[in-house]
Amino acid sequence: MIFSWFLLGLAVYAAFRILPGCLYTVAPNQRAVKTRFGAAELLPMVAESPDIAPPLDPSLSEDEQQRYSYPQVRVIGPGGPYFKLPWETVHRVDVATQAVDLSWDPSKRQETIEAVTKDNLTTGVNGQIRYRVSENNLYPFLFGVMSPLEHVMGFFVSVMRERIANFVDPKGANLLSTDVEGEDDGKNNPKSSEDLSDGVSINDLRKNLPLLNQYMEEQCRSTTGRYGIELDAALITEIDPPQEVDRALSAINSTRNQVAADISTARADSEQQITMSARAVEIATNNAHAEVAPLQELAGTLASIKKEGGSQCLQSYLRNSRVPLHGLATRVILSKQQNA
C-alpha cells in the first residue's frame, strides 16, 4: 500500500516537474535544433545515407569544401508548443539581422582596431558589420566551433588588415582599370594618374571606403560555409591615423587643394581668353566679308553691262553714275583730256 502511494506521488511529481519541461516554443525570429544525448537530429536523407553530402558553399575553395563539409540538421521553425523527451535538448538560435562593432572582442576591451598601412603608418579603423545566422547552416554555428561570432570577427579583422596593408588606389595605380590614362573629364582635358590618386595610403583608403567595404564583403562570403554566419554588410566608417600624422595629411591636402584650385582658375582664364580671341577673329572676318561683298556685287554688275551692251553702254552707265556725285560735290575739276 505504501509502495503504491509512493509510485503515485512519483507520477504526480513527474507530471508537474518533468512534463512542463518537455514543452517548448520557438519565437518568430528564432530557429531551433533538437539534440538527443548530444547528437543533433539530422535530416532523414542525410541520416540514412551519410555518404550524401549537403550542398557545398561555392565561395569555398576545394580544400575548404573538404574541411568544412558539415551535415544538414533538422531545423524547427517558429511556433509551438512542441514536445521533447527529457533526454533531448533544444538549441534556439536568433536568425534576425544583428550589428556588432569591429572593435568587439570578448577577450579584451578596445576602442578601435589597429592596422598598418602600406606607408607603415599605424591607423585606427572603426565601423560595424551586419550579420545573421544562416538557417541552412546551423550545424557549424551550433556545433562547429565554440564561439562562431568570435571566429568570424577574427577572420574579418585579419582579412581587413591584410587588405589595408597592401591597398593602393586602383585608379591611380591602374590596378583594376587599364584605361585611366587619357580618360576625358568632359572638357577635352585628359586626366592623369596623379590627378586621380593622392599617393598617400591613408588618403587612398579614405577615398575608396566603398571599394574596401565591397572587397571585405566578397572575401567574407565564405563565413557562411565556415561558421554558419552570413555577413550582410561591412561598414568601415572611420580610418583615423595618429594625431601628428593627421595634421601633416591635412596640411598636404590643403596645399594640394589650393594647387588644384589655382590650376582650375588658370585653366578657366586661358579657356576664356581663347574663346574671346576666337570670337574677335570671327567678328573681323565677318566685317571683311561685309566690305568685300558690295564690291564683288558691283564688279559683277559692271561685267554684265559690258558683256550685254559693250564699252559704250558701260561708259554711259559710268557717266550716269557720276551725276548724283556732281550734285553732292562743291567743286569739280576737269582735266584737259576731259574738256577735249
C-alpha positions as CSV (number, residue, x, y, z in Angstrom):
1,M,0.0,0.0,0.0
2,I,2.8,2.4,0.9
3,F,4.7,1.5,-2.3
4,S,1.6,2.3,-4.4
5,W,1.3,5.7,-2.8
6,F,5.0,6.2,-3.5
7,L,4.5,5.4,-7.1
8,L,1.5,7.7,-7.3
9,G,3.4,10.5,-5.7
10,L,6.3,10.0,-8.1
11,A,3.9,10.1,-11.0
12,V,2.4,13.4,-9.8
13,Y,5.8,14.9,-9.2
14,A,6.8,13.9,-12.7
15,A,3.7,15.4,-14.2
16,F,4.3,18.7,-12.5
17,R,8.1,18.9,-12.8
18,I,9.1,17.0,-15.8
19,L,6.2,17.2,-18.3
20,P,6.2,21.1,-18.4
21,G,9.9,21.0,-19.3
22,C,9.1,18.8,-22.3
23,L,7.0,21.5,-23.9
24,Y,8.8,24.4,-25.7
25,T,8.0,27.1,-28.3
26,V,10.1,28.8,-30.9
27,A,9.8,32.6,-31.4
28,P,9.2,34.1,-34.9
29,N,12.8,35.4,-35.1
30,Q,14.3,32.1,-33.9
31,R,15.0,28.6,-35.3
32,A,15.6,25.6,-33.2
33,V,17.7,22.4,-33.4
34,K,17.0,19.4,-31.2
35,T,19.7,17.0,-29.9
36,R,19.3,13.6,-28.4
37,F,22.1,12.7,-25.9
38,G,24.2,15.4,-27.5
39,A,23.7,14.2,-31.1
40,A,21.9,16.6,-33.5
41,E,18.9,15.4,-35.3
42,L,19.9,15.2,-38.9
43,L,17.6,15.3,-42.0
44,P,16.2,11.9,-42.9
45,M,18.1,11.8,-46.2
46,V,21.5,12.5,-44.6
47,A,20.8,10.3,-41.6
48,E,20.0,7.3,-43.8
49,S,22.9,7.9,-46.2
50,P,25.9,9.5,-44.5
51,D,27.8,9.5,-47.8
52,I,25.4,12.0,-49.3
53,A,26.9,15.4,-48.6
54,P,24.8,18.6,-48.3
55,P,25.2,21.4,-50.9
56,L,28.6,23.0,-50.6
57,D,29.2,26.7,-50.5
58,P,30.6,27.8,-53.9
59,S,32.7,30.6,-52.2
60,L,34.9,28.0,-50.5
61,S,38.0,26.6,-52.1
62,E,38.4,22.9,-52.9
63,D,40.4,22.3,-49.8
64,E,37.9,24.3,-47.6
65,Q,35.0,22.4,-49.0
66,Q,36.5,19.1,-47.8
67,R,37.4,20.7,-44.4
68,Y,34.0,22.4,-43.8
69,S,31.7,19.7,-45.1
70,Y,29.0,19.8,-42.4
71,P,25.8,17.7,-42.3
72,Q,22.3,19.3,-42.6
73,V,20.3,19.3,-39.4
74,R,16.6,19.3,-39.0
75,V,15.5,22.9,-38.3
76,I,12.4,23.5,-36.2
77,G,10.5,26.6,-37.4
78,P,8.6,29.2,-35.3
79,G,5.6,28.0,-33.5
80,G,4.7,25.6,-30.8
81,P,4.2,24.2,-28.3
82,Y,6.4,21.4,-29.4
83,F,7.2,18.3,-27.4
84,K,10.6,16.8,-26.5
85,L,11.7,14.0,-24.4
86,P,13.5,14.7,-21.1
87,W,16.8,13.4,-22.5
88,E,16.5,15.8,-25.5
89,T,17.8,19.3,-25.6
90,V,16.6,22.2,-27.7
91,H,19.1,24.8,-29.1
92,R,17.4,28.0,-30.1
93,V,19.2,30.4,-32.5
94,D,18.2,34.0,-33.3
95,V,18.2,34.4,-37.1
96,A,17.4,38.1,-37.2
97,T,20.0,40.5,-38.7
98,Q,22.3,41.9,-36.0
99,A,25.1,44.5,-35.8
100,V,28.4,44.4,-34.0
101,D,31.3,46.9,-33.8
102,L,34.6,46.0,-35.4
103,S,36.3,46.5,-32.0
104,W,34.2,43.8,-30.3
105,D,36.4,41.2,-28.7
106,P,35.2,39.1,-25.7
107,S,38.8,38.5,-24.6
108,K,39.8,42.2,-24.3
109,R,38.4,45.7,-24.3
110,Q,39.4,48.0,-27.1
111,E,38.1,51.2,-28.7
112,T,39.4,50.7,-32.2
113,I,41.1,48.2,-34.5
114,E,44.8,49.0,-35.3
115,A,46.1,48.3,-38.8
116,V,49.3,49.2,-40.6
117,T,49.0,50.9,-44.0
118,K,51.3,50.5,-47.0
119,D,53.3,53.6,-45.8
120,N,54.0,51.8,-42.4
121,L,51.6,54.1,-40.5
122,T,49.6,52.6,-37.7
123,T,46.0,53.7,-38.1
124,G,42.7,53.1,-36.2
125,V,39.8,51.5,-38.0
126,N,36.2,51.7,-36.8
127,G,32.9,50.5,-38.1
128,Q,30.2,47.9,-37.9
129,I,29.3,44.7,-39.6
130,R,25.8,43.4,-40.0
131,Y,25.3,39.6,-39.9
132,R,22.7,36.9,-39.4
133,V,22.8,33.2,-38.7
134,S,22.3,31.1,-41.8
135,E,19.2,28.9,-41.4
136,N,20.7,26.4,-43.9
137,N,24.0,26.1,-42.0
138,L,23.0,25.8,-38.3
139,Y,25.3,22.8,-37.7
140,P,28.6,24.7,-38.0
141,F,27.1,27.6,-35.9
142,L,26.0,25.4,-33.1
143,F,28.4,22.5,-33.1
144,G,31.3,23.5,-35.4
145,V,33.2,25.9,-33.1
146,M,32.8,27.1,-29.5
147,S,32.2,30.8,-30.3
148,P,31.4,31.3,-34.0
149,L,31.0,35.1,-33.9
150,E,34.4,35.4,-32.3
151,H,35.9,33.4,-35.1
152,V,34.1,35.4,-37.7
153,M,35.3,38.7,-36.2
154,G,38.9,37.4,-36.1
155,F,38.6,36.2,-39.7
156,F,37.2,39.6,-40.8
157,V,39.8,41.6,-39.0
158,S,42.7,39.6,-40.4
159,V,41.4,40.0,-44.0
160,M,40.9,43.7,-43.4
161,R,44.4,44.2,-42.0
162,E,45.9,42.3,-45.0
163,R,43.9,44.5,-47.4
164,I,44.8,47.8,-45.7
165,A,48.5,46.8,-45.7
166,N,48.5,46.3,-49.4
167,F,45.8,48.8,-50.5
168,V,46.6,51.1,-53.4
169,D,44.2,53.4,-55.2
170,P,43.0,51.3,-58.1
171,K,42.6,54.3,-60.4
172,G,45.9,55.9,-59.6
173,A,47.9,52.6,-59.7
174,N,46.0,51.3,-62.7
175,L,45.2,48.0,-61.0
176,L,41.6,47.5,-61.8
177,S,41.2,49.8,-64.8
178,T,43.8,49.9,-67.7
179,D,42.3,52.9,-69.5
180,V,42.7,55.6,-66.9
181,E,45.5,57.3,-68.8
182,G,43.9,59.5,-71.5
183,E,40.5,59.4,-69.8
184,D,38.4,62.5,-70.7
185,D,36.9,64.6,-67.9
186,G,34.3,66.1,-70.2
187,K,36.3,69.2,-71.2
188,N,38.8,67.6,-73.5
189,N,41.3,67.6,-70.7
190,P,42.7,64.1,-70.2
191,K,43.3,63.0,-66.6
192,S,46.5,61.5,-65.4
193,S,47.0,59.1,-62.6
194,E,48.5,61.9,-60.5
195,D,45.1,63.7,-60.7
196,L,43.3,60.6,-59.5
197,S,45.5,59.5,-56.7
198,D,46.9,61.4,-53.8
199,G,49.7,58.9,-53.4
200,V,49.2,58.6,-49.6
201,S,47.8,55.3,-48.5
202,I,45.5,56.8,-45.8
203,N,44.1,59.2,-48.3
204,D,43.6,56.4,-50.8
205,L,41.8,54.3,-48.1
206,R,39.5,57.2,-47.2
207,K,38.6,57.9,-50.8
208,N,37.9,54.3,-51.5
209,L,35.9,53.2,-48.5
210,P,33.0,51.8,-50.6
211,L,35.5,49.8,-52.6
212,L,37.2,48.5,-49.4
213,N,33.8,47.5,-48.0
214,Q,32.8,45.7,-51.2
215,Y,36.1,43.8,-51.1
216,M,35.5,42.8,-47.5
217,E,32.0,41.5,-48.3
218,E,33.3,39.5,-51.2
219,Q,36.2,37.9,-49.2
220,C,34.0,37.1,-46.2
221,R,31.2,35.3,-48.1
222,S,32.9,32.0,-47.1
223,T,31.9,32.6,-43.4
224,T,28.5,31.0,-44.3
225,G,30.1,27.6,-45.0
226,R,32.8,28.0,-42.3
227,Y,30.8,29.2,-39.3
228,G,27.2,29.4,-40.4
229,I,27.1,33.2,-40.3
230,E,26.2,35.3,-43.3
231,L,27.7,38.8,-43.4
232,D,25.0,41.2,-44.6
233,A,27.2,44.3,-44.9
234,A,30.6,45.6,-43.9
235,L,30.6,49.2,-42.9
236,I,34.1,50.6,-42.3
237,T,33.3,54.2,-41.5
238,E,36.4,55.7,-39.9
239,I,40.1,55.4,-40.6
240,D,42.0,57.6,-38.2
241,P,45.8,58.0,-38.3
242,P,47.8,59.3,-35.3
243,Q,47.2,62.9,-34.5
244,E,50.6,64.2,-35.7
245,V,50.1,62.3,-39.0
246,D,46.6,63.6,-39.4
247,R,47.9,67.2,-39.0
248,A,50.5,66.6,-41.7
249,L,48.0,65.0,-44.0
250,S,45.6,67.9,-43.5
251,A,48.4,70.3,-44.5
252,I,49.3,68.2,-47.5
253,N,45.6,68.0,-48.6
254,S,45.1,71.8,-48.1
255,T,48.2,72.5,-50.2
256,R,47.1,70.1,-53.0
257,N,43.6,71.6,-52.9
258,Q,45.0,75.1,-53.3
259,V,47.2,74.0,-56.2
260,A,44.2,72.3,-57.8
261,A,42.1,75.4,-57.4
262,D,44.9,77.6,-58.9
263,I,45.3,75.2,-61.8
264,S,41.5,75.3,-62.4
265,T,41.4,79.1,-62.2
266,A,44.3,79.4,-64.7
267,R,42.7,76.9,-67.0
268,A,39.4,78.7,-66.9
269,D,41.1,82.0,-67.6
270,S,43.0,80.5,-70.5
271,E,39.9,79.0,-72.0
272,Q,38.1,82.4,-71.6
273,Q,41.0,84.2,-73.4
274,I,41.0,81.6,-76.2
275,T,37.2,81.9,-76.6
276,M,37.4,85.7,-76.7
277,S,40.2,85.6,-79.3
278,A,38.2,83.2,-81.5
279,R,35.1,85.5,-81.2
280,A,37.3,88.5,-82.2
281,V,38.7,86.7,-85.3
282,E,35.2,85.7,-86.3
283,I,33.9,89.3,-86.0
284,A,36.8,90.7,-88.0
285,T,36.2,88.0,-90.7
286,N,32.5,88.9,-90.9
287,N,33.3,92.6,-91.2
288,A,35.8,92.0,-94.0
289,H,33.2,89.8,-95.9
290,A,30.7,92.6,-95.4
291,E,33.0,95.2,-97.0
292,V,34.0,92.9,-99.9
293,A,30.5,91.8,-100.8
294,P,29.3,95.2,-102.3
295,L,32.5,95.5,-104.3
296,Q,32.0,92.0,-105.7
297,E,28.4,92.7,-106.5
298,L,29.4,96.0,-108.3
299,A,32.1,94.2,-110.3
300,G,29.6,91.6,-111.4
301,T,27.1,94.3,-112.4
302,L,29.7,96.1,-114.5
303,A,30.9,92.9,-116.2
304,S,27.3,92.1,-117.1
305,I,26.7,95.6,-118.5
306,K,29.8,95.4,-120.6
307,K,29.0,92.0,-121.8
308,E,25.5,92.8,-122.9
309,G,25.9,96.5,-124.2
310,G,29.5,96.8,-124.9
311,S,32.0,99.5,-123.9
312,Q,29.8,102.4,-124.9
313,C,27.0,101.2,-122.7
314,L,29.4,100.8,-119.9
315,Q,30.7,104.4,-120.4
316,S,27.1,105.7,-120.4
317,Y,26.4,103.8,-117.1
318,L,29.5,105.3,-115.6
319,R,28.6,108.8,-116.8
320,N,25.1,108.5,-115.4
321,S,26.5,107.1,-112.1
322,R,28.6,110.3,-111.7
323,V,25.6,112.6,-112.0
324,P,24.5,112.2,-108.3
325,L,28.1,112.7,-107.2
326,H,28.3,116.0,-109.1
327,G,25.2,117.2,-107.3
328,L,26.8,116.5,-104.0
329,A,30.2,117.9,-104.9
330,T,31.1,121.6,-104.2
331,R,33.9,121.8,-106.7
332,V,34.5,119.8,-109.9
333,I,37.9,119.8,-111.6
334,L,38.1,118.8,-115.2
335,S,41.3,117.8,-117.0
336,K,42.3,119.0,-120.5
337,Q,41.6,115.5,-121.8
338,Q,38.1,115.6,-120.4
339,N,37.4,119.0,-121.9
340,A,38.5,117.8,-125.3
